[in-house]
């Protein structure tokens, strides 16, 4: 694996590295870790990558790795959003599959361009919507598909954080509130898109229209930091999506509830090893990670027995395990890919434009 981004001070770069290497199917061996050569070498030292394979540019990496018998087989893009398109474009042109962090790109126009490149290249392409890798999220998806809730009527998904409740300082905060690097959306593109993907992934439904109210709460900020979006799904169900990065005291409180005509379901990212199912008669079933109650999709991505918590890194690793399967030519139908990335970008763009225009209900088309 070659990594693009993930230099000193990055959060998500080390996460990708840990996740990719967890199952010993993938190894990080090269990268363009920073636009600054010295910082790139420093990152290589941290990652224990040969300093000769810490390259100053994409072009240098692709040219050098092409000549190696042990050259990279794919790239992971972990840089800020504005770099996703040029990095993916260069990788695909070099004949390399791509795993990219979300959102797909900085703008919807860029996403459309990238989609054309991916389809023309015909190479594996994955998007790290991390939460779809949790075993109990996959179990929730399977339970809904089996009819355990009956017809889904209502979906409520929330993603509250509080770390941007004041002026942004530090590398991780500064680029996320900068339109030149983050793109069109702030909170909606950083975490709202995770909530959107999770709602569609678990329910199996598609959002067909939305009503968005995106706010910029912190004075002087250029992008949204507090979002409320009403949703309508293709089966007639209604939904609410709340995403905020100014809710003081919240850490990473992603949670989702689905309600059908036969039962309800609830899952929380901060307690990811329990799935709550409520029956129409009032009974509640608690499904535990690693238990014999799980179906094949969840069991296939469970690493430890019940009572031994699995979490964020393991969920991330499940996506890389799926991607490794794709590289071998094996099916991995639950790995988020190009279509998921496009839907996420369409959601961001539609929510931002509708909120700014005060447009009321608008269709979501991809």
C-alpha atoms as one frame of an Amber mdcrd trajectory, in Angstrom:
protein
   0.000   0.000   0.000   1.106   3.514  -0.776  -0.341   6.324   1.336  -1.123
   9.829   0.130  -1.238  12.195   3.104  -0.970  11.200   6.736   2.063  13.331
   7.623   3.095  14.546  11.088   0.118  15.703  13.138  -2.446  13.795  11.071
  -5.145  11.804  12.851  -6.583   9.631  10.114  -3.295   8.551   8.488  -2.175
   6.359  11.406  -5.721   4.976  11.660  -5.592   3.849   8.033  -2.182   2.282
   8.622  -3.274   0.389  11.765  -6.491  -0.783  10.096  -4.906  -1.839   6.828
  -2.235  -3.916   8.564  -4.422  -5.513  11.244  -5.185  -8.692   9.296  -1.673
  -8.984   7.808  -3.019  -8.912   4.268  -1.768  -5.380   3.554   1.445  -3.553
   4.425   2.218   0.164   4.176   5.485   0.364   2.233   5.553   3.786   0.543
   3.906   7.155   0.490   3.726  10.834  -0.304   3.067  11.682   3.313   3.463
  15.446   3.010   4.051  18.169   0.431   7.110  19.044   2.526   9.901  16.514
   1.887  11.351  16.752   5.395   7.975  16.158   7.002   7.431  13.256   4.624
  10.682  11.656   5.780   9.650  12.193   9.397   6.358  10.417   8.737   8.167
   7.512   7.085  10.245   7.104  10.232   7.097   6.951  12.383   5.445   4.467
  10.017   8.694   2.433   9.764   8.727   2.877   6.001  12.029   2.848   4.097
  12.963   6.561   3.842  13.830   6.007   0.167  10.147   5.217  -0.380   8.926
   8.464   1.195   8.445  10.448  -2.000   8.149  14.210  -2.496   5.434  14.006
  -5.188   2.830  11.636  -6.571   4.641  11.511  -9.881   7.872  10.462  -8.189
   6.141   7.713  -6.221   4.310   6.233  -9.181   7.396   6.328 -11.412   9.690
   4.734  -8.841   7.222   2.123  -7.600   6.442   1.068 -11.168  10.045  -0.014
 -11.561  10.129  -2.118  -8.394   9.314  -5.828  -8.341   7.702  -5.211  -4.948
   6.002  -1.936  -5.907   2.737  -0.771  -4.382  -0.489  -2.512  -5.401  -2.884
   0.323  -4.482  -3.028   3.703  -2.776  -4.897   4.983   0.273  -5.846   8.666
   0.092  -5.934  10.189   3.584  -5.322  13.857   2.738  -7.807  16.751   3.134
 -10.803  16.756   0.805  -9.462  19.144  -1.822  -6.687  16.686  -2.659  -8.872
  13.607  -3.137  -9.607  14.170  -6.835  -6.062  14.968  -8.030  -4.616  12.122
  -5.958  -7.168   9.603  -7.212  -6.822  10.836 -10.781  -3.062  10.308 -10.684
  -3.359   6.868  -9.057  -5.930   5.612 -11.551  -3.831   6.923 -14.447  -0.942
   4.872 -13.015  -3.170   1.788 -13.056  -3.584   1.577  -9.285  -6.764   0.809
  -7.319  -7.798   3.415  -4.742  -9.099   3.438  -1.186 -10.076   6.984  -0.208
 -11.251   8.667   2.932 -14.684  10.259   2.863 -16.181  12.483   1.552 -15.391
  11.416  -1.987 -14.131  14.856  -3.087 -14.466  18.523  -2.170 -17.342  19.298
  -4.582 -20.032  17.444  -6.503 -18.494  18.442  -9.849 -15.233  16.851  -8.743
 -17.135  13.722  -7.678 -18.739  13.453 -11.107 -15.330  13.759 -12.757 -13.853
  11.121 -10.487 -16.762   8.776 -11.162 -16.011   8.900 -14.868 -12.346   8.127
 -14.229 -13.116   5.183 -11.933 -15.589   3.662 -14.377 -13.184   4.059 -17.275
 -10.327   2.514 -15.308 -12.361  -0.466 -14.086 -10.211  -0.786 -10.970 -11.271
  -1.529  -7.372 -12.314   1.630  -5.551 -13.380   1.934  -1.904 -14.551   4.742
   0.383 -13.942   4.509   4.132 -17.365   5.056   5.620 -15.969   3.565   8.793
 -19.130   2.791  10.702 -20.370   0.321   8.086 -17.504  -1.915   9.224 -18.843
  -2.489  12.744 -20.145  -6.069  13.121 -23.364  -4.946  14.809 -24.034  -2.355
  12.110 -23.865  -5.195   9.616 -26.109  -7.232  11.897 -28.571  -4.338  12.048
 -28.598  -4.168   8.247 -29.275  -7.908   8.033 -32.081  -7.751  10.630 -33.818
  -4.928   8.764 -33.450  -6.765   5.443 -34.940  -9.907   6.996 -38.079  -8.002
   7.991 -37.446  -7.944  11.736 -38.815  -4.383  11.940 -41.484  -4.835   9.322
 -41.885  -1.808   7.080 -39.517   0.953   8.170 -41.472   4.112   8.975 -39.014
   6.424  10.735 -35.228   6.842  10.927 -33.467   9.134  13.387 -29.688   9.448
  13.069 -27.564  11.810  15.164 -23.882  12.646  15.120 -23.046  15.144  17.894
 -19.537  16.393  18.641 -18.303  19.347  20.658 -14.663  19.748  19.649 -15.299
  22.734  17.311 -17.445  24.701  19.755 -14.816  27.457  19.848 -12.357  28.949
  17.379 -10.588  26.190  15.459  -6.915  25.699  16.332  -4.548  22.948  15.325
  -4.018  21.048  12.086  -7.070  18.793  12.329  -9.481  21.617  13.099  -8.112
  24.298  10.787  -8.483  22.481   7.488 -12.006  21.310   8.340 -13.299  24.894
   8.610 -11.428  26.119   5.526 -13.546  26.035   2.319 -10.391  25.852   0.186
  -9.467  22.508   1.761 -12.721  21.073   3.134 -14.900  21.970   0.174 -18.529
  23.020   0.125 -19.580  21.605   3.489 -18.197  21.847   7.000 -19.902  19.688
   9.613 -22.264  18.281   6.969 -19.295  17.012   4.955 -17.165  15.889   7.873
 -19.661  13.915   9.979 -23.129  14.547   8.530 -22.205  12.442   5.522 -21.303
   9.554   7.869 -24.772   9.754   9.412 -26.372   9.872   5.965 -24.477   6.801
   4.787 -25.269   4.887   7.977 -29.005   5.569   7.606 -29.046   4.247   4.046
 -26.665   1.356   4.797 -28.688  -0.078   7.685 -32.152   0.607   6.290 -31.477
  -0.445   2.701 -33.535   2.605   1.697 -32.560   5.652  -0.340 -33.200   9.288
   0.540 -35.255  10.890  -2.238 -35.765  14.401  -0.827 -34.639  16.578   2.058
 -35.200  19.823   3.910 -32.009  21.283   5.333 -31.163  23.918   7.935 -27.378
  24.263   8.194 -26.056  26.802  10.659 -22.732  28.507  11.281 -22.715  29.090
  15.017 -19.128  30.060  15.852 -18.539  33.708  14.843 -16.276  34.198  11.833
 -16.532  30.603  10.636 -17.019  30.161   6.880 -18.621  26.703   6.869 -21.538
  25.086   8.696 -20.954  23.627  12.146 -24.519  22.672  13.159 -26.961  20.800
  10.918 -30.586  19.688  10.980 -31.896  17.811   7.963 -35.335  16.243   7.476
 -35.364  13.240   5.154 -37.870  11.343   3.051 -37.003   7.842   1.887 -38.031
   5.921  -1.196 -40.507   3.718   0.688 -42.307   6.734   2.180 -40.479   6.647
   5.528 -39.509   9.931   7.141 -36.251  10.706   8.869 -34.281  13.236  10.874
 -30.522  13.739  10.604 -28.781  15.852  13.242 -25.067  16.610  13.023 -23.209
  19.149  15.087 -19.658  19.973  16.117 -20.566  22.703  18.621 -22.440  20.594
  21.217 -20.246  21.069  24.281 -19.662  17.818  26.168 -20.319  15.539  23.223
 -17.420  13.416  22.007 -18.300  11.117  19.113 -21.935  10.364  19.801 -23.076
   8.795  16.539 -26.339   6.939  17.137 -29.188   5.663  15.003 -32.740   4.478
  15.609 -35.062   2.829  13.114 -38.763   2.239  13.706 -40.941  -0.105  11.705
 -44.516  -1.349  11.987 -43.294  -4.476  13.825 -40.423  -3.188  15.954 -37.541
  -0.799  16.524 -33.757  -0.881  16.505 -31.069   1.269  18.147 -27.253   1.364
  17.934 -24.700   3.770  19.449 -21.125   4.147  18.258 -19.841   4.853  21.765
 -21.256   1.494  22.947 -20.861  -0.386  19.670 -20.986  -3.919  21.003 -24.711
  -3.838  21.824 -27.644  -3.664  19.433 -31.082  -3.050  20.904 -34.159  -4.530
  19.237 -37.625  -3.674  20.537 -40.672  -5.769  19.700 -44.171  -4.475  19.088
 -45.348  -6.085  22.342 -42.747  -4.139  24.348 -40.109  -6.829  24.766 -36.504
  -5.739  24.236 -33.725  -7.955  22.898 -30.082  -6.996  23.436 -27.771  -8.481
  20.822 -24.103  -8.616  21.865 -21.106  -8.549  19.558 -19.411 -11.928  19.272
 -22.502 -13.855  20.324 -24.119 -16.819  18.634 -27.109 -14.667  17.738 -25.264
 -12.992  14.890 -25.797 -13.661  11.220 -23.044 -14.478   8.715 -22.196 -10.889
   7.683 -21.541  -9.847  11.283 -19.772 -13.062  12.267 -17.441 -12.827   9.280
 -16.130  -9.503  10.566 -15.971 -10.337  14.288 -12.519 -10.941  15.742 -13.091
 -11.627  19.455 -15.521 -13.625  21.630 -18.491 -11.951  23.285 -17.475  -9.631
  26.103 -14.170  -8.664  24.481 -14.919  -5.223  23.031 -14.186  -4.416  19.431
 -14.286  -0.848  18.230 -13.264   1.813  15.755  -9.965   0.356  14.555 -11.465
  -3.091  14.037 -14.372  -1.593  12.084 -11.910   0.312   9.921  -9.899  -2.874
   9.449 -13.008  -4.675   8.235 -13.213  -2.230   5.337  -9.603  -2.940   4.438
 -10.246  -6.679   4.680 -13.114  -6.215   2.227 -10.872  -4.144  -0.034  -8.173
  -6.825   0.039 -10.813  -9.315  -1.071 -11.687  -7.075  -4.001  -8.018  -6.831
  -4.958  -7.952 -10.638  -5.110 -11.008 -10.583  -7.370 -13.382 -11.781  -4.646
 -16.786 -10.210  -3.911 -17.101  -7.716  -1.047 -20.623  -6.351  -1.459 -20.726
  -4.455   1.840 -17.639  -2.332   1.166 -18.713   1.267   0.416 -17.642   2.231
  -3.061 -18.066   4.784  -5.805 -21.870   4.887  -5.724 -21.844   5.462  -1.949
 -19.315   8.242  -2.392 -21.406   9.885  -5.108 -24.551   9.733  -2.990 -22.675
  11.279  -0.089 -21.455  14.171  -2.232 -24.939  14.704  -3.673 -26.312  14.808
  -0.120 -23.742  17.418   0.947 -24.253  19.605  -2.120 -28.051  19.401  -1.981
 -28.215  20.135   1.745 -25.856  23.113   1.483 -27.567  24.688  -1.541 -31.072
  24.081  -0.203 -30.236  25.551   3.192 -28.612  28.644   1.721 -31.576  29.256
  -0.566 -34.208  28.499   2.072 -35.652  26.203  -0.541 -37.823  23.909   1.584
 -38.121  20.328   0.383 -35.837  19.524  -2.558 -35.166  16.250  -4.403 -31.927
  14.365  -3.871 -30.772  13.099  -7.242 -27.545  11.293  -8.140
